[in-house]
């Protein structure tokens, strides 16, 4: 405490008065590490707020450090449990996301992804309708901000995509956004989210990091209980995009994450929705299951020396995906028995998949049933 007290009382004030932005940026970075119990720590944080706003282009290092500090403080006591502080952070990140400097926008997007991992705003919204309304407005604002960042440079797009996945993961997402706008507007927003993620997942024109994060975000959305509801805000389009990418993407890391994200869907209802399309959905699920078996047991297309080290991981993920999809199948899904050759391939694939899933007894139990 003696050392931190000296930093707060003597070092930070002097450094913040320096005429060189990099020196002030170092002071901001130090403020983010000061324990909140140190006298004067909260006053120092005001320097972060003052610096985290658009301004002189020469102050870019200072703004970048301030935005980085906000991302750190979003997970530190006492700020991480204060919804008002987090809402204030969202406003600062929104302003800096429009900065002409790519580095500032990238830092704002990175801190936004960190902020969206914090569920305090959602937790507070569960407690009263008044707070729920304001939580919904904040979620809506952060969603629009994430979607805007996803149309920026690839270096910014990576973090915007990650932020969107973190943001839409809580099961109350649609409920809160509906409370602040309307149910129709909330579902329209969810449709935009799904379309943007599918575009990133499907298109080989985006970088590996962007597509990997889009696949990861899709998995978070599929694990949301809303995806299993009778009127899901997203689901089948995401699974279709992940299935195509999981078998066709040139980069194996993207292929692995796409296959892994398919497994995040917790129930059959994510794949097969009741109603007029139930029969078609069931046929698509069986086709997906057989296609994944073929991918897991056949030759690996696109394999070269640079990606050979990922072959084992890809095989394991494909076999675990087969096991997951097997647990969703019903006897009525099979209108005709597969050929003997295909039956043997299925048995061989499930044997390998069972070996890969020894660490997941619930999955093995569901597949066995």
WOBEL-V855760 format. One record per backbone hydrogen bond with DSSP energy under -0.5 kcal/mol. NH is the residue of the N-H (numbers start at 1). CO is the residue of the C=O. Records with the same first field share a line. If there is no record, write none. Layout:
NH = CO ; CO
//
This chain:
5 = 1
6 = 2
7 = 3
8 = 4
9 = 5
10 = 6
11 = 6
12 = 7
14 = 10
15 = 11
16 = 12
17 = 13 ; 14
18 = 15
21 = 19
23 = 20
24 = 20
25 = 21
26 = 22
27 = 23
28 = 24
29 = 25
30 = 26
31 = 27
32 = 28
33 = 30
34 = 30 ; 31
38 = 35
41 = 38
44 = 40
45 = 41
46 = 42 ; 43
47 = 44
48 = 44 ; 45
49 = 45
50 = 46
51 = 47
52 = 48
53 = 51
59 = 56
60 = 57
62 = 59
63 = 59
64 = 60
65 = 61
66 = 62
67 = 63
68 = 64
69 = 65
70 = 66
71 = 67
72 = 68
73 = 69
74 = 70
75 = 72
76 = 73
80 = 76
81 = 78
82 = 79
83 = 81
86 = 82
87 = 83
88 = 84
89 = 85
90 = 86
91 = 87
92 = 88
93 = 89
94 = 90
95 = 91
96 = 92
97 = 93
98 = 95
99 = 96
105 = 101
106 = 102
107 = 103
108 = 104
109 = 105
110 = 106
111 = 107
112 = 108
113 = 109
114 = 110
115 = 111
116 = 112
117 = 113 ; 114
118 = 115
123 = 119
124 = 120
125 = 121
126 = 122 ; 123
127 = 124
128 = 124
132 = 128
133 = 129
134 = 130
135 = 131
136 = 132
137 = 133
138 = 134
139 = 135
140 = 136
141 = 137
142 = 138
143 = 139
144 = 140
145 = 141
146 = 142
147 = 143
148 = 144
149 = 145
150 = 146
151 = 148
152 = 149
156 = 153
157 = 153
158 = 154
160 = 156
161 = 157
162 = 158
163 = 159
164 = 160
165 = 161
166 = 162
167 = 163
168 = 164
169 = 165
173 = 170
176 = 172
177 = 173
178 = 174
179 = 175
180 = 176
181 = 177
186 = 182
187 = 183
188 = 184
189 = 185
190 = 186
191 = 187
192 = 188
193 = 189
194 = 190
195 = 191
196 = 192
197 = 193
198 = 194
199 = 195
200 = 196
201 = 197
202 = 198
203 = 199
206 = 203
211 = 207
212 = 208
213 = 209
214 = 210
215 = 211
216 = 212
217 = 213
218 = 214
219 = 215
220 = 216
221 = 217
222 = 218
223 = 219
224 = 220 ; 221
227 = 224
228 = 225
229 = 226
232 = 229
239 = 235
240 = 236
241 = 237
242 = 238
243 = 239
244 = 240
245 = 241
246 = 242
247 = 243 ; 244
248 = 244
249 = 245
255 = 251
256 = 252
257 = 253
258 = 254
259 = 255
260 = 256
261 = 257
262 = 258
263 = 259 ; 260
264 = 261
265 = 262
266 = 222
270 = 267
271 = 268
272 = 268
273 = 271
278 = 275
281 = 277
282 = 278
283 = 279
284 = 280
285 = 281
286 = 282
287 = 283
288 = 284
289 = 285
290 = 286
291 = 287
292 = 288
293 = 289
294 = 290
295 = 291
296 = 292
297 = 293
298 = 294
301 = 299
303 = 300
307 = 304
308 = 304
310 = 307
311 = 308
314 = 310
315 = 311
316 = 312
317 = 313
318 = 314
319 = 315
320 = 316
321 = 317
322 = 318
323 = 319
324 = 320
325 = 321
326 = 322
327 = 323
328 = 325
329 = 325 ; 326
333 = 330
334 = 331
335 = 333
343 = 339
344 = 340
345 = 341
346 = 342
347 = 343
348 = 344
349 = 345
350 = 346
351 = 347
352 = 348
353 = 349
354 = 350
355 = 351
356 = 352
357 = 353
358 = 355
360 = 357
364 = 360
365 = 361
366 = 362
367 = 363
368 = 364
369 = 365
//
